[in-house]
Amino acid sequence: MPRYYFNVHNVSPSAGDLAEELPDNEAAWRRATVSAGAALFKDDGIFRPDQEWALEVTDEARKPIYFIQITAWQAE
């Protein structure tokens, strides 16, 4: 099974690469969306306006295949 790496960028830097063996790119996408949602819901208010949060998914060769980015801003 191929290995995928999940890397968090910005608000809470990745403590290291999280690698997971998954059947295919579609499974990696599902894992990324679930992880992104869970990370923001358990965030405890640390994510603030004018910040960005991102989750990058790479394949075994570390080639990026997906990138989820969330940007917060405050309207004036």
PQR file with spaces between the fields and no chain letter, atoms N, CA, C, O and H, PARSE charges and radii, in Angstrom:
ATOM       1  N    MET     1       0.845   -1.185    0.000 -0.4000 1.5000
ATOM       2  CA   MET     1       0.000    0.000    0.000 -0.0000 2.0000
ATOM       3  C    MET     1       0.885    1.241    0.000  0.5500 1.7000
ATOM       4  O    MET     1       1.920    1.269    0.667 -0.5500 1.4000
ATOM       5  N    PRO     2       0.481    2.267   -0.746 -0.5600 1.5000
ATOM       6  CA   PRO     2       1.287    3.489   -0.774  0.2800 2.0000
ATOM       7  C    PRO     2       1.255    4.249    0.556  0.5500 1.7000
ATOM       8  O    PRO     2       0.286    4.179    1.313 -0.5500 1.4000
ATOM       9  N    ARG     3       2.323    4.959    0.809 -0.4000 1.5000
ATOM      10  CA   ARG     3       2.438    5.777    2.020 -0.0000 2.0000
ATOM      11  C    ARG     3       2.181    7.230    1.651  0.5500 1.7000
ATOM      12  O    ARG     3       2.686    7.727    0.645 -0.5500 1.4000
ATOM      13  H    ARG     3       3.110    5.015    0.194  0.4000 1.0000
ATOM      14  N    TYR     4       1.391    7.902    2.478 -0.4000 1.5000
ATOM      15  CA   TYR     4       1.079    9.325    2.297 -0.0000 2.0000
ATOM      16  C    TYR     4       1.537   10.070    3.539  0.5500 1.7000
ATOM      17  O    TYR     4       1.469    9.546    4.650 -0.5500 1.4000
ATOM      18  H    TYR     4       0.980    7.498    3.296  0.4000 1.0000
ATOM      19  N    TYR     5       2.007   11.305    3.340 -0.4000 1.5000
ATOM      20  CA   TYR     5       2.453   12.146    4.444 -0.0000 2.0000
ATOM      21  C    TYR     5       1.493   13.323    4.591  0.5500 1.7000
ATOM      22  O    TYR     5       1.073   13.925    3.602 -0.5500 1.4000
ATOM      23  H    TYR     5       2.062   11.731    2.437  0.4000 1.0000
ATOM      24  N    PHE     6       1.152   13.641    5.840 -0.4000 1.5000
ATOM      25  CA   PHE     6       0.229   14.724    6.165 -0.0000 2.0000
ATOM      26  C    PHE     6       1.006   15.749    6.987  0.5500 1.7000
ATOM      27  O    PHE     6       1.458   15.457    8.094 -0.5500 1.4000
ATOM      28  H    PHE     6       1.492   13.152    6.643  0.4000 1.0000
ATOM      29  N    ASN     7       1.155   16.947    6.435 -0.4000 1.5000
ATOM      30  CA   ASN     7       1.973   17.987    7.063 -0.0000 2.0000
ATOM      31  C    ASN     7       1.126   19.225    7.354  0.5500 1.7000
ATOM      32  O    ASN     7       0.479   19.770    6.460 -0.5500 1.4000
ATOM      33  H    ASN     7       0.787   17.184    5.536  0.4000 1.0000
ATOM      34  N    VAL     8       1.138   19.657    8.605 -0.4000 1.5000
ATOM      35  CA   VAL     8       0.390   20.845    9.015 -0.0000 2.0000
ATOM      36  C    VAL     8       1.315   22.055    8.922  0.5500 1.7000
ATOM      37  O    VAL     8       2.479   21.988    9.318 -0.5500 1.4000
ATOM      38  H    VAL     8       1.664   19.214    9.332  0.4000 1.0000
ATOM      39  N    HIS     9       0.796   23.150    8.403 -0.4000 1.5000
ATOM      40  CA   HIS     9       1.567   24.388    8.261 -0.0000 2.0000
ATOM      41  C    HIS     9       0.832   25.541    8.937  0.5500 1.7000
ATOM      42  O    HIS     9      -0.398   25.590    8.926 -0.5500 1.4000
ATOM      43  H    HIS     9      -0.150   23.205    8.081  0.4000 1.0000
ATOM      44  N    ASN    10       1.572   26.452    9.513 -0.4000 1.5000
ATOM      45  CA   ASN    10       1.130   27.748   10.024 -0.0000 2.0000
ATOM      46  C    ASN    10       0.748   27.727   11.490  0.5500 1.7000
ATOM      47  O    ASN    10       1.637   27.571   12.326 -0.5500 1.4000
ATOM      48  H    ASN    10       2.571   26.412    9.521  0.4000 1.0000
ATOM      49  N    VAL    11      -0.526   27.874   11.860 -0.4000 1.5000
ATOM      50  CA   VAL    11      -0.917   28.126   13.249 -0.0000 2.0000
ATOM      51  C    VAL    11      -0.238   27.168   14.220  0.5500 1.7000
ATOM      52  O    VAL    11       0.411   27.612   15.167 -0.5500 1.4000
ATOM      53  H    VAL    11      -1.249   28.001   11.180  0.4000 1.0000
ATOM      54  N    SER    12      -0.373   25.897   14.009 -0.4000 1.5000
ATOM      55  CA   SER    12       0.293   24.931   14.881 -0.0000 2.0000
ATOM      56  C    SER    12       1.217   24.087   14.013  0.5500 1.7000
ATOM      57  O    SER    12       0.765   23.149   13.356 -0.5500 1.4000
ATOM      58  H    SER    12      -0.900   25.536   13.239  0.4000 1.0000
ATOM      59  N    PRO    13       2.500   24.409   14.007 -0.5600 1.5000
ATOM      60  CA   PRO    13       3.428   23.697   13.118  0.2800 2.0000
ATOM      61  C    PRO    13       3.402   22.200   13.365  0.5500 1.7000
ATOM      62  O    PRO    13       3.146   21.731   14.474 -0.5500 1.4000
ATOM      63  N    SER    14       3.667   21.486   12.326 -0.4000 1.5000
ATOM      64  CA   SER    14       3.690   20.038   12.415 -0.0000 2.0000
ATOM      65  C    SER    14       4.798   19.601   13.360  0.5500 1.7000
ATOM      66  O    SER    14       5.928   20.080   13.270 -0.5500 1.4000
ATOM      67  H    SER    14       3.875   21.867   11.425  0.4000 1.0000
ATOM      68  N    ALA    15       4.470   18.696   14.259 -0.4000 1.5000
ATOM      69  CA   ALA    15       5.475   18.168   15.173 -0.0000 2.0000
ATOM      70  C    ALA    15       6.352   17.156   14.445  0.5500 1.7000
ATOM      71  O    ALA    15       7.283   16.606   15.034 -0.5500 1.4000
ATOM      72  H    ALA    15       3.552   18.307   14.332  0.4000 1.0000
ATOM      73  N    GLY    16       6.075   16.918   13.222 -0.4000 1.5000
ATOM      74  CA   GLY    16       6.783   15.939   12.405 -0.0000 2.0000
ATOM      75  C    GLY    16       5.797   15.404   11.397  0.5500 1.7000
ATOM      76  O    GLY    16       4.593   15.639   11.497 -0.5500 1.4000
ATOM      77  H    GLY    16       5.319   17.365   12.744  0.4000 1.0000
ATOM      78  N    ASP    17       6.304   14.702   10.453 -0.4000 1.5000
ATOM      79  CA   ASP    17       5.426   14.172    9.428 -0.0000 2.0000
ATOM      80  C    ASP    17       4.596   13.023    9.971  0.5500 1.7000
ATOM      81  O    ASP    17       5.116   12.113   10.617 -0.5500 1.4000
ATOM      82  H    ASP    17       7.282   14.511   10.371  0.4000 1.0000
ATOM      83  N    LEU    18       3.318   13.078    9.702 -0.4000 1.5000
ATOM      84  CA   LEU    18       2.450   11.959   10.014 -0.0000 2.0000
ATOM      85  C    LEU    18       2.334   11.151    8.738  0.5500 1.7000
ATOM      86  O    LEU    18       1.807   11.641    7.739 -0.5500 1.4000
ATOM      87  H    LEU    18       2.896   13.817    9.177  0.4000 1.0000
ATOM      88  N    ALA    19       2.815    9.931    8.758 -0.4000 1.5000
ATOM      89  CA   ALA    19       2.757    9.074    7.581 -0.0000 2.0000
ATOM      90  C    ALA    19       1.714    7.987    7.815  0.5500 1.7000
ATOM      91  O    ALA    19       1.559    7.467    8.919 -0.5500 1.4000
ATOM      92  H    ALA    19       3.243    9.533    9.570  0.4000 1.0000
ATOM      93  N    GLU    20       1.014    7.668    6.749 -0.4000 1.5000
ATOM      94  CA   GLU    20      -0.012    6.638    6.848 -0.0000 2.0000
ATOM      95  C    GLU    20      -0.083    5.875    5.533  0.5500 1.7000
ATOM      96  O    GLU    20      -0.027    6.465    4.453 -0.5500 1.4000
ATOM      97  H    GLU    20       1.140    8.091    5.852  0.4000 1.0000
ATOM      98  N    GLU    21      -0.205    4.571    5.639 -0.4000 1.5000
ATOM      99  CA   GLU    21      -0.395    3.753    4.453 -0.0000 2.0000
ATOM     100  C    GLU    21      -1.878    3.687    4.144  0.5500 1.7000
ATOM     101  O    GLU    21      -2.689    3.306    4.988 -0.5500 1.4000
ATOM     102  H    GLU    21      -0.250    4.092    6.516  0.4000 1.0000
ATOM     103  N    LEU    22      -2.221    4.065    2.917 -0.4000 1.5000
ATOM     104  CA   LEU    22      -3.621    4.088    2.484 -0.0000 2.0000
ATOM     105  C    LEU    22      -3.709    3.475    1.088  0.5500 1.7000
ATOM     106  O    LEU    22      -2.717    3.444    0.360 -0.5500 1.4000
ATOM     107  H    LEU    22      -1.562    4.375    2.231  0.4000 1.0000
ATOM     108  N    PRO    23      -4.894    2.987    0.713 -0.5600 1.5000
ATOM     109  CA   PRO    23      -5.027    2.291   -0.570  0.2800 2.0000
ATOM     110  C    PRO    23      -4.775    3.151   -1.808  0.5500 1.7000
ATOM     111  O    PRO    23      -4.235    2.657   -2.798 -0.5500 1.4000
ATOM     112  N    ASP    24      -5.163    4.449   -1.767 -0.4000 1.5000
ATOM     113  CA   ASP    24      -5.052    5.267   -2.968 -0.0000 2.0000
ATOM     114  C    ASP    24      -5.213    6.748   -2.622  0.5500 1.7000
ATOM     115  O    ASP    24      -5.421    7.109   -1.464 -0.5500 1.4000
ATOM     116  H    ASP    24      -5.601    4.850   -0.962  0.4000 1.0000
ATOM     117  N    ASN    25      -5.113    7.604   -3.658 -0.4000 1.5000
ATOM     118  CA   ASN    25      -5.231    9.053   -3.455 -0.0000 2.0000
ATOM     119  C    ASN    25      -6.585    9.446   -2.886  0.5500 1.7000
ATOM     120  O    ASN    25      -6.665   10.364   -2.070 -0.5500 1.4000
ATOM     121  H    ASN    25      -4.945    7.310   -4.599  0.4000 1.0000
ATOM     122  N    GLU    26      -7.637    8.779   -3.294 -0.4000 1.5000
ATOM     123  CA   GLU    26      -8.981    9.101   -2.780 -0.0000 2.0000
ATOM     124  C    GLU    26      -9.054    8.868   -1.277  0.5500 1.7000
ATOM     125  O    GLU    26      -9.645    9.670   -0.554 -0.5500 1.4000
ATOM     126  H    GLU    26      -7.573    8.033   -3.957  0.4000 1.0000
ATOM     127  N    ALA    27      -8.468    7.794   -0.807 -0.4000 1.5000
ATOM     128  CA   ALA    27      -8.439    7.518    0.635 -0.0000 2.0000
ATOM     129  C    ALA    27      -7.611    8.576    1.363  0.5500 1.7000
ATOM     130  O    ALA    27      -7.952    8.972    2.477 -0.5500 1.4000
ATOM     131  H    ALA    27      -7.988    7.142   -1.394  0.4000 1.0000
ATOM     132  N    ALA    28      -6.530    9.033    0.741 -0.4000 1.5000
ATOM     133  CA   ALA    28      -5.708   10.093    1.344 -0.0000 2.0000
ATOM     134  C    ALA    28      -6.492   11.396    1.424  0.5500 1.7000
ATOM     135  O    ALA    28      -6.377   12.124    2.410 -0.5500 1.4000
ATOM     136  H    ALA    28      -6.253    8.711   -0.165  0.4000 1.0000
ATOM     137  N    TRP    29      -7.291   11.703    0.396 -0.4000 1.5000
ATOM     138  CA   TRP    29      -8.122   12.908    0.412 -0.0000 2.0000
ATOM     139  C    TRP    29      -9.148   12.830    1.541  0.5500 1.7000
ATOM     140  O    TRP    29      -9.323   13.796    2.283 -0.5500 1.4000
ATOM     141  H    TRP    29      -7.384   11.112   -0.405  0.4000 1.0000
ATOM     142  N    ARG    30      -9.818   11.705    1.676 -0.4000 1.5000
ATOM     143  CA   ARG    30     -10.806   11.548    2.758 -0.0000 2.0000
ATOM     144  C    ARG    30     -10.146   11.716    4.120  0.5500 1.7000
ATOM     145  O    ARG    30     -10.693   12.384    4.997 -0.5500 1.4000
ATOM     146  H    ARG    30      -9.675   10.920    1.073  0.4000 1.0000
ATOM     147  N    ARG    31      -8.984   11.120    4.301 -0.4000 1.5000
ATOM     148  CA   ARG    31      -8.256   11.234    5.576 -0.0000 2.0000
ATOM     149  C    ARG    31      -7.884   12.691    5.835  0.5500 1.7000
ATOM     150  O    ARG    31      -7.985   13.161    6.968 -0.5500 1.4000
ATOM     151  H    ARG    31      -8.539   10.577    3.588  0.4000 1.0000
ATOM     152  N    ALA    32      -7.457   13.405    4.805 -0.4000 1.5000
ATOM     153  CA   ALA    32      -7.066   14.817    4.955 -0.0000 2.0000
ATOM     154  C    ALA    32      -8.250   15.680    5.362  0.5500 1.7000
ATOM     155  O    ALA    32      -8.115   16.526    6.245 -0.5500 1.4000
ATOM     156  H    ALA    32      -7.374   13.023    3.884  0.4000 1.0000
ATOM     157  N    THR    33      -9.412   15.483    4.736 -0.4000 1.5000
ATOM     158  CA   THR    33     -10.565   16.321    5.069 -0.0000 2.0000
ATOM     159  C    THR    33     -11.067   16.038    6.476  0.5500 1.7000
ATOM     160  O    THR    33     -11.463   16.963    7.186 -0.5500 1.4000
ATOM     161  H    THR    33      -9.521   14.795    4.018  0.4000 1.0000
ATOM     162  N    VAL    34     -11.057   14.796    6.884 -0.4000 1.5000
ATOM     163  CA   VAL    34     -11.467   14.454    8.251 -0.0000 2.0000
ATOM     164  C    VAL    34     -10.477   15.045    9.254  0.5500 1.7000
ATOM     165  O    VAL    34     -10.880   15.602   10.275 -0.5500 1.4000
ATOM     166  H    VAL    34     -10.736   14.045    6.307  0.4000 1.0000
ATOM     167  N    SER    35      -9.188   14.922    8.962 -0.4000 1.5000
ATOM     168  CA   SER    35      -8.162   15.464    9.867 -0.0000 2.0000
ATOM     169  C    SER    35      -8.239   16.978    9.975  0.5500 1.7000
ATOM     170  O    SER    35      -8.098   17.528   11.067 -0.5500 1.4000
ATOM     171  H    SER    35      -8.860   14.469    8.133  0.4000 1.0000
ATOM     172  N    ALA    36      -8.462   17.661    8.850 -0.4000 1.5000
ATOM     173  CA   ALA    36      -8.558   19.125    8.867 -0.0000 2.0000
ATOM     174  C    ALA    36      -9.738   19.565    9.717  0.5500 1.7000
ATOM     175  O    ALA    36      -9.605   20.469   10.541 -0.5500 1.4000
ATOM     176  H    ALA    36      -8.577   17.214    7.963  0.4000 1.0000
ATOM     177  N    GLY    37     -10.876   18.943    9.529 -0.4000 1.5000
ATOM     178  CA   GLY    37     -12.056   19.289   10.322 -0.0000 2.0000
ATOM     179  C    GLY    37     -11.834   19.045   11.799  0.5500 1.7000
ATOM     180  O    GLY    37     -12.186   19.887   12.626 -0.5500 1.4000
ATOM     181  H    GLY    37     -10.984   18.208    8.859  0.4000 1.0000
ATOM     182  N    ALA    38     -11.260   17.914   12.141 -0.4000 1.5000
ATOM     183  CA   ALA    38     -11.008   17.580   13.547 -0.0000 2.0000
ATOM     184  C    ALA    38     -10.015   18.557   14.174  0.5500 1.7000
ATOM     185  O    ALA    38     -10.185   18.962   15.324 -0.5500 1.4000
ATOM     186  H    ALA    38     -10.974   17.230   11.470  0.4000 1.0000
ATOM     187  N    ALA    39      -8.986   18.934   13.426 -0.4000 1.5000
ATOM     188  CA   ALA    39      -7.982   19.858   13.958 -0.0000 2.0000
ATOM     189  C    ALA    39      -8.590   21.210   14.290  0.5500 1.7000
ATOM     190  O    ALA    39      -8.259   21.797   15.320 -0.5500 1.4000
ATOM     191  H    ALA    39      -8.848   18.604   12.492  0.4000 1.0000
ATOM     192  N    LEU    40      -9.468   21.711   13.443 -0.4000 1.5000
ATOM     193  CA   LEU    40     -10.069   23.016   13.694 -0.0000 2.0000
ATOM     194  C    LEU    40     -11.101   22.965   14.810  0.5500 1.7000
ATOM     195  O    LEU    40     -11.229   23.924   15.571 -0.5500 1.4000
ATOM     196  H    LEU    40      -9.736   21.234   12.606  0.4000 1.0000
ATOM     197  N    PHE    41     -11.835   21.870   14.923 -0.4000 1.5000
ATOM     198  CA   PHE    41     -12.830   21.781   15.986 -0.0000 2.0000
ATOM     199  C    PHE    41     -12.202   21.614   17.365  0.5500 1.7000
ATOM     200  O    PHE    41     -12.774   22.065   18.357 -0.5500 1.4000
ATOM     201  H    PHE    41     -11.731   21.091   14.305  0.4000 1.0000
ATOM     202  N    LYS    42     -11.047   20.979   17.444 -0.4000 1.5000
ATOM     203  CA   LYS    42     -10.390   20.815   18.740 -0.0000 2.0000
ATOM     204  C    LYS    42      -9.381   21.915   19.014  0.5500 1.7000
ATOM     205  O    LYS    42      -8.599   21.824   19.961 -0.5500 1.4000
ATOM     206  H    LYS    42     -10.583   20.613   16.638  0.4000 1.0000
ATOM     207  N    ASP    43      -9.393   22.937   18.204 -0.4000 1.5000
ATOM     208  CA   ASP    43      -8.422   24.014   18.224 -0.0000 2.0000
ATOM     209  C    ASP    43      -8.417   24.815   19.518  0.5500 1.7000
ATOM     210  O    ASP    43      -7.402   25.437   19.831 -0.5500 1.4000
ATOM     211  H    ASP    43     -10.028   23.011   17.434  0.4000 1.0000
ATOM     212  N    ASP    44      -9.492   24.828   20.274 -0.4000 1.5000
ATOM     213  CA   ASP    44      -9.592   25.557   21.543 -0.0000 2.0000
ATOM     214  C    ASP    44      -9.367   27.064   21.398  0.5500 1.7000
ATOM     215  O    ASP    44      -8.832   27.704   22.304 -0.5500 1.4000
ATOM     216  H    ASP    44     -10.317   24.322   20.019  0.4000 1.0000
ATOM     217  N    GLY    45      -9.773   27.622   20.267 -0.4000 1.5000
ATOM     218  CA   GLY    45      -9.711   29.065   20.095 -0.0000 2.0000
ATOM     219  C    GLY    45      -8.358   29.619   19.710  0.5500 1.7000
ATOM     220  O    GLY    45      -8.200   30.839   19.654 -0.5500 1.4000
ATOM     221  H    GLY    45     -10.207   27.102   19.532  0.4000 1.0000
ATOM     222  N    ILE    46      -7.372   28.777   19.442 -0.4000 1.5000
ATOM     223  CA   ILE    46      -6.051   29.285   19.089 -0.0000 2.0000
ATOM     224  C    ILE    46      -6.023   29.871   17.678  0.5500 1.7000
ATOM     225  O    ILE    46      -5.203   30.743   17.390 -0.5500 1.4000
ATOM     226  H    ILE    46      -7.500   27.787   19.488  0.4000 1.0000
ATOM     227  N    PHE    47      -6.905   29.407   16.802 -0.4000 1.5000
ATOM     228  CA   PHE    47      -6.981   29.932   15.436 -0.0000 2.0000
ATOM     229  C    PHE    47      -7.716   31.257   15.477  0.5500 1.7000
ATOM     230  O    PHE    47      -8.877   31.309   15.885 -0.5500 1.4000
ATOM     231  H    PHE    47      -7.572   28.700   17.036  0.4000 1.0000
ATOM     232  N    ARG    48      -7.066   32.318   15.064 -0.4000 1.5000
ATOM     233  CA   ARG    48      -7.583   33.678   15.202 -0.0000 2.0000
ATOM     234  C    ARG    48      -7.733   34.345   13.836  0.5500 1.7000
ATOM     235  O    ARG    48      -7.180   33.864   12.847 -0.5500 1.4000
ATOM     236  H    ARG    48      -6.123   32.276   14.732  0.4000 1.0000
ATOM     237  N    PRO    49      -8.487   35.462   13.778 -0.5600 1.5000
ATOM     238  CA   PRO    49      -8.560   36.233   12.537  0.2800 2.0000
ATOM     239  C    PRO    49      -7.152   36.616   12.064  0.5500 1.7000
ATOM     240  O    PRO    49      -6.235   36.797   12.865 -0.5500 1.4000
ATOM     241  N    ASP    50      -7.015   36.730   10.762 -0.4000 1.5000
ATOM     242  CA   ASP    50      -5.744   37.064   10.117 -0.0000 2.0000
ATOM     243  C    ASP    50      -4.688   35.968   10.229  0.5500 1.7000
ATOM     244  O    ASP    50      -3.491   36.242   10.144 -0.5500 1.4000
ATOM     245  H    ASP    50      -7.760   36.583   10.111  0.4000 1.0000
ATOM     246  N    GLN    51      -5.132   34.739   10.416 -0.4000 1.5000
ATOM     247  CA   GLN    51      -4.211   33.612   10.421 -0.0000 2.0000
ATOM     248  C    GLN    51      -4.617   32.630    9.330  0.5500 1.7000
ATOM     249  O    GLN    51      -5.742   32.653    8.830 -0.5500 1.4000
ATOM     250  H    GLN    51      -6.105   34.516   10.485  0.4000 1.0000
ATOM     251  N    GLU    52      -3.681   31.779    8.981 -0.4000 1.5000
ATOM     252  CA   GLU    52      -3.938   30.720    8.017 -0.0000 2.0000
ATOM     253  C    GLU    52      -3.549   29.386    8.626  0.5500 1.7000
ATOM     254  O    GLU    52      -2.678   29.313    9.493 -0.5500 1.4000
ATOM     255  H    GLU    52      -2.767   31.760    9.387  0.4000 1.0000
ATOM     256  N    TRP    53      -4.199   28.344    8.165 -0.4000 1.5000
ATOM     257  CA   TRP    53      -3.910   26.978    8.576 -0.0000 2.0000
ATOM     258  C    TRP    53      -3.942   26.139    7.317  0.5500 1.7000
ATOM     259  O    TRP    53      -4.811   26.328    6.466 -0.5500 1.4000
ATOM     260  H    TRP    53      -4.906   28.403    7.460  0.4000 1.0000
ATOM     261  N    ALA    54      -3.012   25.221    7.188 -0.4000 1.5000
ATOM     262  CA   ALA    54      -2.977   24.406    5.979 -0.0000 2.0000
ATOM     263  C    ALA    54      -2.558   22.981    6.298  0.5500 1.7000
ATOM     264  O    ALA    54      -1.788   22.725    7.224 -0.5500 1.4000
ATOM     265  H    ALA    54      -2.306   25.067    7.880  0.4000 1.0000
ATOM     266  N    LEU    55      -3.087   22.065    5.503 -0.4000 1.5000
ATOM     267  CA   LEU    55      -2.714   20.658    5.579 -0.0000 2.0000
ATOM     268  C    LEU    55      -2.290   20.237    4.181  0.5500 1.7000
ATOM     269  O    LEU    55      -3.067   20.323    3.230 -0.5500 1.4000
ATOM     270  H    LEU    55      -3.711   22.273    4.751  0.4000 1.0000
ATOM     271  N    GLU    56      -1.060   19.786    4.070 -0.4000 1.5000
ATOM     272  CA   GLU    56      -0.513   19.340    2.796 -0.0000 2.0000
ATOM     273  C    GLU    56      -0.393   17.824    2.821  0.5500 1.7000
ATOM     274  O    GLU    56       0.089   17.244    3.795 -0.5500 1.4000
ATOM     275  H    GLU    56      -0.429   19.717    4.842  0.4000 1.0000
ATOM     276  N    VAL    57      -0.832   17.192    1.750 -0.4000 1.5000
ATOM     277  CA   VAL    57      -0.710   15.743    1.607 -0.0000 2.0000
ATOM     278  C    VAL    57       0.284   15.480    0.486  0.5500 1.7000
ATOM     279  O    VAL    57       0.141   15.995   -0.622 -0.5500 1.4000
ATOM     280  H    VAL    57      -1.223   17.663    0.959  0.4000 1.0000
ATOM     281  N    THR    58       1.290   14.673    0.790 -0.4000 1.5000
ATOM     282  CA   THR    58       2.271   14.299   -0.228 -0.0000 2.0000
ATOM     283  C    THR    58       2.300   12.790   -0.384  0.5500 1.7000
ATOM     284  O    THR    58       1.895   12.048    0.511 -0.5500 1.4000
ATOM     285  H    THR    58       1.406   14.255    1.691  0.4000 1.0000
ATOM     286  N    ASP    59       2.788   12.350   -1.540 -0.4000 1.5000
ATOM     287  CA   ASP    59       2.906   10.913   -1.767 -0.0000 2.0000
ATOM     288  C    ASP    59       4.245   10.410   -1.209  0.5500 1.7000
ATOM     289  O    ASP    59       4.966   11.151   -0.540 -0.5500 1.4000
ATOM     290  H    ASP    59       3.116   12.953   -2.267  0.4000 1.0000
ATOM     291  N    GLU    60       4.561    9.159   -1.490 -0.4000 1.5000
ATOM     292  CA   GLU    60       5.796    8.555   -0.958 -0.0000 2.0000
ATOM     293  C    GLU    60       7.052    9.299   -1.394  0.5500 1.7000
ATOM     294  O    GLU    60       8.041    9.339   -0.662 -0.5500 1.4000
ATOM     295  H    GLU    60       3.976    8.557   -2.033  0.4000 1.0000
ATOM     296  N    ALA    61       7.013    9.882   -2.580 -0.4000 1.5000
ATOM     297  CA   ALA    61       8.161   10.632   -3.095 -0.0000 2.0000
ATOM     298  C    ALA    61       8.177   12.072   -2.591  0.5500 1.7000
ATOM     299  O    ALA    61       9.018   12.874   -2.997 -0.5500 1.4000
ATOM     300  H    ALA    61       6.210    9.849   -3.175  0.4000 1.0000
ATOM     301  N    ARG    62       7.226   12.392   -1.690 -0.4000 1.5000
ATOM     302  CA   ARG    62       7.058   13.738   -1.119 -0.0000 2.0000
ATOM     303  C    ARG    62       6.571   14.744   -2.147  0.5500 1.7000
ATOM     304  O    ARG    62       6.754   15.949   -1.976 -0.5500 1.4000
ATOM     305  H    ARG    62       6.543   11.740   -1.360  0.4000 1.0000
ATOM     306  N    LYS    63       5.958   14.259   -3.207 -0.4000 1.5000
ATOM     307  CA   LYS    63       5.346   15.134   -4.208 -0.0000 2.0000
ATOM     308  C    LYS    63       3.967   15.552   -3.687  0.5500 1.7000
ATOM     309  O    LYS    63       3.151   14.687   -3.366 -0.5500 1.4000
ATOM     310  H    LYS    63       5.810   13.279   -3.347  0.4000 1.0000
ATOM     311  N    PRO    64       3.685   16.875   -3.595 -0.5600 1.5000
ATOM     312  CA   PRO    64       2.373   17.311   -3.109  0.2800 2.0000
ATOM     313  C    PRO    64       1.250   16.832   -4.033  0.5500 1.7000
ATOM     314  O    PRO    64       1.344   16.923   -5.257 -0.5500 1.4000
ATOM     315  N    ILE    65       0.188   16.320   -3.409 -0.4000 1.5000
ATOM     316  CA   ILE    65      -0.970   15.918   -4.201 -0.0000 2.0000
ATOM     317  C    ILE    65      -2.234   16.667   -3.780  0.5500 1.7000
ATOM     318  O    ILE    65      -3.137   16.861   -4.595 -0.5500 1.4000
ATOM     319  H    ILE    65       0.112   16.246   -2.415  0.4000 1.0000
ATOM     320  N    TYR    66      -2.307   17.086   -2.528 -0.4000 1.5000
ATOM     321  CA   TYR    66      -3.462   17.868   -2.053 -0.0000 2.0000
ATOM     322  C    TYR    66      -2.970   18.943   -1.084  0.5500 1.7000
ATOM     323  O    TYR    66      -1.961   18.774   -0.399 -0.5500 1.4000
ATOM     324  H    TYR    66      -1.574   16.929   -1.866  0.4000 1.0000
ATOM     325  N    PHE    67      -3.706   20.045   -1.046 -0.4000 1.5000
ATOM     326  CA   PHE    67      -3.384   21.124   -0.118 -0.0000 2.0000
ATOM     327  C    PHE    67      -4.690   21.764    0.321  0.5500 1.7000
ATOM     328  O    PHE    67      -5.410   22.333   -0.499 -0.5500 1.4000
ATOM     329  H    PHE    67      -4.526   20.182   -1.603  0.4000 1.0000
ATOM     330  N    ILE    68      -4.998   21.675    1.592 -0.4000 1.5000
ATOM     331  CA   ILE    68      -6.199   22.302    2.157 -0.0000 2.0000
ATOM     332  C    ILE    68      -5.727   23.525    2.930  0.5500 1.7000
ATOM     333  O    ILE    68      -4.884   23.418    3.822 -0.5500 1.4000
ATOM     334  H    ILE    68      -4.414   21.213    2.258  0.4000 1.0000
ATOM     335  N    GLN    69      -6.276   24.692    2.584 -0.4000 1.5000
ATOM     336  CA   GLN    69      -5.871   25.925    3.248 -0.0000 2.0000
ATOM     337  C    GLN    69      -7.097   26.638    3.768  0.5500 1.7000
ATOM     338  O    GLN    69      -8.093   26.789    3.061 -0.5500 1.4000
ATOM     339  H    GLN    69      -6.961   24.778    1.860  0.4000 1.0000
ATOM     340  N    ILE    70      -7.014   27.072    5.009 -0.4000 1.5000
ATOM     341  CA   ILE    70      -8.106   27.816    5.638 -0.0000 2.0000
ATOM     342  C    ILE    70      -7.540   29.157    6.095  0.5500 1.7000
ATOM     343  O    ILE    70      -6.552   29.211    6.828 -0.5500 1.4000
ATOM     344  H    ILE    70      -6.205   26.948    5.583  0.4000 1.0000
ATOM     345  N    THR    71      -8.177   30.231    5.653 -0.4000 1.5000
ATOM     346  CA   THR    71      -7.760   31.580    6.003 -0.0000 2.0000
ATOM     347  C    THR    71      -8.874   32.267    6.779  0.5500 1.7000
ATOM     348  O    THR    71     -10.032   32.242    6.364 -0.5500 1.4000
ATOM     349  H    THR    71      -8.979   30.187    5.058  0.4000 1.0000
ATOM     350  N    ALA    72      -8.530   32.871    7.888 -0.4000 1.5000
ATOM     351  CA   ALA    72      -9.513   33.605    8.683 -0.0000 2.0000
ATOM     352  C    ALA    72      -9.222   35.104    8.568  0.5500 1.7000
ATOM     353  O    ALA    72      -8.066   35.527    8.601 -0.5500 1.4000
ATOM     354  H    ALA    72      -7.589   32.892    8.225  0.4000 1.0000
ATOM     355  N    TRP    73     -10.262   35.879    8.437 -0.4000 1.5000
ATOM     356  CA   TRP    73     -10.104   37.328    8.420 -0.0000 2.0000
ATOM     357  C    TRP    73     -11.306   37.954    9.078  0.5500 1.7000
ATOM     358  O    TRP    73     -12.381   37.360    9.151 -0.5500 1.4000
ATOM     359  H    TRP    73     -11.201   35.536    8.410  0.4000 1.0000
ATOM     360  N    GLN    74     -11.109   39.147    9.549 -0.4000 1.5000
ATOM     361  CA   GLN    74     -12.170   39.875   10.254 -0.0000 2.0000
ATOM     362  C    GLN    74     -12.626   41.043    9.388  0.5500 1.7000
ATOM     363  O    GLN    74     -11.814   41.876    8.985 -0.5500 1.4000
ATOM     364  H    GLN    74     -10.235   39.630    9.490  0.4000 1.0000
ATOM     365  N    ALA    75     -13.912   41.103    9.106 -0.4000 1.5000
ATOM     366  CA   ALA    75     -14.457   42.214    8.341 -0.0000 2.0000
ATOM     367  C    ALA    75     -14.498   43.467    9.217  0.5500 1.7000
ATOM     368  O    ALA    75     -14.773   43.393   10.415 -0.5500 1.4000
ATOM     369  H    ALA    75     -14.572   40.426    9.433  0.4000 1.0000
ATOM     370  N    GLU    76     -14.230   44.580    8.620 -0.4000 1.5000
ATOM     371  CA   GLU    76     -14.241   45.820    9.395 -0.0000 2.0000
ATOM     372  C    GLU    76     -15.521   46.569    9.176  0.5500 1.7000
ATOM     373  O    GLU    76     -15.714   47.642    9.748 -0.5500 1.4000
ATOM     374  H    GLU    76     -14.007   44.640    7.647  0.4000 1.0000
